[in-house]
């Protein structure tokens, strides 16, 4: 009997399926576009600074709470209601904007003082005079932070981490009687330069003749003198306490010695009295025996 022929591989192997039937191609997830925060125009920023300054000074430079920020937001909306293109702002946006403005002011002031410590701090930043008058104890009653611009300038603020854009006031250019305005974007290389204006000098309330390093040296000297006086007072107190302790120890020693001396005198007196009594007893016994004999 002859063996059966082997089965063909093609007859036993399963029919392969296509890759498209086994692997499902996932559709790409829809990308969510981040909505940029509302832009602050220059007029809106000035309205925010004025409203914040009024509330801050009314609270005697104390920190603003949530209710105070709501009042500032309402004041900004009231000031900006007649401005064209003004957008509504929330109290949280007002608070974040103030924090960014003050941070930028501190960096600009530090940079100005590092360049010329003896001169009043100044900066080409348009909001610097306004913030400087607000932060200093003798502010300028009529700050003029607006430079004489005739074109609308749009730029990105350096201190806005969330790509928030600030605007200079949009004023049309009047050329040959026309009212068409121009708008252009300032590149990053010239953001810190002056735009058609000079830095407005702000008088130094402490006086321009004083050296800040001299004030630091005087403060450190006064601190060192106070520390030396405190250490001397502590040493004098320790000396007095040690002297009082030694006097108390001396009095205690004298008291102990006096008590021991009295005890010794008492013991010696008792011993002498006992000897006298025994001697008298012997004499009396001898006299009694002589009389009996």
ZIMO-V51388 format. One record per pair of residues at least 6 apart in sequence whose ideal C-beta (glycine too) atoms are under 7 Angstrom apart, sorted by sequence separation. I is the first residue (numbers start at 1). J is the second residue. D is the distance in Angstrom with one decimal. If there is no record, write none. Layout:
i->{I/I}
j->{J/J}
d->{D/D}
This chain:
i->{80/133/133/157/172/56/113/157/172/173/55/59/112/156/157/172/173/112/133/77/112/121/154/155/170/109/55/76/130/154/129/108/130/153/55/73/129/152/55/73/108/73/76/127/152/72/126/149/152/52/108/126/51/70/73/104/126/150/69/72/149/151/105/146/150/51/51/69/69/101/105/48/51/47/102/152/154/101/152/155/151/152/153/154/155/47/47/153/158/44/155/43/44/43/44/153/48/52/149/149/147/148/38/48/147/148/48/147/38/38/104/103/144/40/100/100/140/138/124/137/124/136/124/132/129/129/124/123/122/122/122/122/49/53/120/45/120/120/46/120/120/119/118/118/117/46/45/40/37/39/42/39/40/41/42/43/36/37/42/39/41}
j->{86/139/140/164/179/64/121/165/180/181/64/68/121/165/166/181/182/122/143/88/123/132/165/166/181/121/68/89/143/167/143/123/145/168/71/89/145/168/72/90/125/91/94/145/170/91/145/168/171/72/128/146/72/91/94/125/147/171/91/94/171/173/128/169/173/75/76/94/95/127/131/76/79/76/131/181/183/131/182/185/182/183/184/185/186/79/80/186/191/80/191/80/83/83/86/195/94/98/195/196/195/196/87/97/196/197/98/197/89/93/159/159/200/97/159/160/202/205/192/205/193/205/194/202/200/202/199/199/199/200/201/202/130/134/201/127/202/203/130/204/208/208/208/211/212/145/166/164/162/164/167/165/166/167/168/169/163/164/169/167/169}
d->{4.2/3.5/4.3/6.5/4.9/6.8/5.6/7.0/6.8/5.8/6.4/7.0/4.0/5.4/4.6/4.2/5.5/5.8/4.7/6.5/5.8/6.9/6.7/6.7/6.4/4.8/5.7/6.1/4.9/5.5/4.9/4.1/4.4/4.2/6.2/6.2/5.0/6.6/5.4/6.4/5.5/4.2/6.2/5.7/3.9/7.0/5.2/6.1/6.4/5.5/5.5/7.0/4.9/5.0/5.1/6.9/6.0/6.3/4.0/5.5/6.8/5.7/6.3/6.7/5.4/3.8/5.2/6.2/5.3/6.1/4.2/5.1/6.6/5.2/6.8/5.3/5.9/6.3/6.7/6.5/4.6/4.9/6.9/5.5/4.1/3.9/5.2/6.4/6.0/5.3/6.2/7.0/6.9/5.4/6.0/6.3/5.8/5.5/6.6/5.7/6.0/6.3/4.7/6.1/5.6/6.3/6.8/3.2/6.6/6.9/4.3/5.7/6.9/6.0/4.9/6.2/6.7/4.5/6.7/6.0/6.3/5.5/3.9/5.1/4.8/6.1/5.6/6.4/4.1/7.0/5.9/6.4/5.4/4.9/6.0/6.6/5.2/6.1/7.0/4.2/6.4/6.6/6.3/6.8/5.3/6.9/6.6/7.0/5.7/6.9/5.7/4.6/5.3/4.1/4.7/5.5/6.2/4.9/4.7/6.1/6.9}
